[in-house]
Amino acid sequence: MDQSFQKSLRLTHKGEIESLFSSGRRVKSHPFIIIYNTLPKKKNTPFKLLISVPKRNFKKAVDRNFLKRRIREVVRKNKELLSGKVDGMFHIAILYSFNTRLEYEEIETYLLAALKKIQ
């Protein structure tokens, strides 16, 4: 499987984000809150992803971007977990709800456990 993370995999449309937060299902798995919605498949993209790290917990943009980069890397390496399981397409929002920075290995184990819950 392709190991890149294309722009087409990012959830950027405002209407799609609003519908995800209003009608999506939530899964809480420390330190993540995952909001997801299953839609009929439109294109070749198996999922669209939104990553959020709150400014309230991390004042410096450097810290927020660091965590987003790490979360994106975990998803990029494990794309096959989210693709091909469902006939439709996922819209996923990953919210980091912890107030300290975790190491990459910890983020990977917690995030993979959370993503397995939505299957």
C-alpha positions in Angstrom: 0.0 0.0 0.0 1.1 3.5 -0.7 2.8 5.1 2.3 2.1 8.7 1.5 -0.5 11.0 3.0 -2.1 12.9 0.1 -4.0 16.1 0.4 -7.1 14.2 -0.7 -7.0 12.4 2.7 -7.5 15.6 4.7 -10.9 16.7 5.8 -11.0 20.4 4.9 -14.5 21.3 3.7 -16.4 23.3 6.4 -19.7 21.7 5.7 -18.2 18.2 6.0 -16.6 19.1 9.3 -19.8 20.6 10.7 -21.8 17.5 9.7 -19.1 15.2 11.3 -19.3 17.1 14.6 -23.1 17.3 14.6 -24.0 13.7 13.6 -20.8 11.7 14.1 -20.3 8.9 16.6 -17.7 9.4 19.4 -15.2 7.0 20.8 -13.2 8.0 23.8 -9.8 6.3 24.3 -7.3 8.1 26.5 -5.7 10.5 25.3 -7.9 10.7 22.2 -11.4 11.4 21.3 -12.3 10.1 17.9 -15.4 11.3 16.1 -16.3 9.4 13.0 -19.0 9.1 10.4 -19.5 6.5 7.6 -20.6 7.8 4.3 -21.3 6.3 0.9 -18.0 6.0 -1.1 -17.6 8.9 -3.5 -14.0 8.8 -4.8 -11.0 6.6 -4.4 -10.3 8.0 -0.9 -11.2 5.4 1.8 -11.2 8.1 4.6 -10.7 11.8 5.3 -9.0 12.9 8.4 -9.0 15.9 10.7 -6.5 16.3 13.5 -7.0 18.7 16.4 -4.8 19.6 19.3 -6.4 22.3 21.6 -4.7 25.6 22.2 -6.1 25.5 25.7 -3.7 22.6 26.6 -0.7 23.6 24.4 -0.2 27.4 24.2 2.8 27.2 21.8 2.0 26.4 18.2 5.3 24.5 18.0 3.9 21.9 20.5 0.5 21.6 18.8 2.1 21.1 15.3 4.6 18.6 16.8 1.7 16.5 18.1 -0.3 16.8 14.9 2.8 15.7 12.9 3.2 12.6 15.1 -0.5 11.7 14.9 -0.5 12.1 11.1 2.6 9.9 10.9 0.9 7.1 12.9 -2.1 7.3 10.6 0.1 7.4 7.5 1.9 4.2 8.5 -1.3 2.4 9.4 -3.6 3.5 6.6 -4.6 -0.1 5.8 -6.4 -0.2 9.2 -8.9 2.4 8.0 -9.2 1.5 4.4 -11.1 -1.4 2.9 -13.0 -2.5 6.0 -16.2 -0.7 5.1 -18.0 -0.3 1.7 -18.3 3.4 2.3 -16.0 6.1 3.4 -15.0 7.4 6.8 -14.8 11.0 7.9 -12.6 11.0 11.1 -11.7 13.7 13.6 -8.9 12.9 16.0 -8.9 15.2 19.0 -5.9 15.0 21.4 -7.4 15.5 24.8 -4.4 15.3 27.1 -2.3 18.2 28.5 1.2 16.7 28.2 3.2 15.6 25.2 3.6 11.9 24.8 6.4 10.0 23.1 5.8 8.6 19.6 5.5 5.0 20.8 2.8 5.9 23.4 0.9 7.9 20.8 1.1 5.0 18.4 -0.2 2.4 20.8 -3.0 4.6 22.1 -4.1 5.7 18.7 -4.1 2.3 17.1 -6.2 1.0 20.0 -8.6 3.8 19.5 -8.8 3.3 15.7 -9.5 -0.4 16.2 -12.6 0.5 18.3 -14.2 2.2 15.3 -14.0 -0.9 13.1 
